[in-house]
């Protein structure tokens, strides 16, 4: 049985930029393999992966509507 991975948050330790990543399925595409070592688009620093709770995902979704 296929199980969708849990969402996670990418956070830049240098500038604080963050991005919520929520996989749509359990399939891995070439794009997913490239994003294994994410780089911050603002300062080009290596981003850290953090686990996400429900509140983080709701807040990021709301702020994403205004970007």
C-alpha positions as CSV (number, residue, x, y, z in Angstrom):
1,X,0.0,0.0,0.0
2,X,1.4,3.4,-1.0
3,X,1.7,6.0,1.7
4,X,2.2,9.7,1.0
5,X,5.2,11.2,2.9
6,X,4.6,13.8,5.6
7,X,5.1,17.5,4.7
8,X,8.3,19.2,5.8
9,X,9.6,22.7,6.0
10,X,12.9,23.9,4.5
11,X,14.5,26.7,6.6
12,X,17.5,28.8,5.7
13,X,19.8,29.1,8.8
14,X,21.3,32.3,7.5
15,X,18.4,34.6,6.4
16,X,15.4,32.7,7.8
17,X,13.7,32.1,4.5
18,X,11.3,29.1,4.7
19,X,9.3,27.0,2.3
20,X,6.7,24.3,3.1
21,X,7.0,21.2,1.0
22,X,4.0,18.8,0.9
23,X,4.5,15.8,-1.5
24,X,1.4,15.0,-3.5
25,X,2.1,11.3,-3.8
26,X,4.6,8.6,-2.9
27,X,6.2,8.7,-6.4
28,X,9.6,10.2,-6.7
29,X,10.3,12.3,-9.9
30,X,13.6,13.6,-11.1
31,X,12.6,17.0,-9.8
32,X,12.4,15.5,-6.3
33,X,15.9,14.1,-6.6
34,X,17.3,17.5,-7.4
35,X,15.6,19.0,-4.4
36,X,17.3,16.6,-2.0
37,X,19.9,19.3,-1.3
38,X,17.9,22.5,-1.4
39,X,19.6,25.9,-1.6
40,X,18.0,29.2,-0.4
41,X,16.9,31.4,-3.4
42,X,17.8,34.6,-1.5
43,X,21.3,33.9,-0.1
44,X,22.3,30.6,-1.8
45,X,22.9,28.9,1.6
46,X,22.1,25.2,2.2
47,X,18.6,24.9,3.8
48,X,17.7,22.7,6.8
49,X,14.8,20.3,6.8
50,X,12.4,20.5,9.7
51,X,9.3,18.5,10.6
52,X,6.0,20.3,10.3
53,X,3.0,20.3,12.6
54,X,-0.5,21.2,11.6
55,X,-0.3,24.8,12.7
56,X,2.8,25.5,10.6
57,X,1.1,24.1,7.5
58,X,-2.0,26.3,8.1
59,X,0.0,29.4,8.7
60,X,2.2,28.9,5.6
61,X,-0.9,28.2,3.5
62,X,-2.5,31.5,4.6
63,X,0.6,33.6,4.0
64,X,1.1,31.8,0.7
65,X,-2.1,33.3,-0.6
66,X,-0.8,36.9,-0.1
67,X,2.5,36.4,-2.0
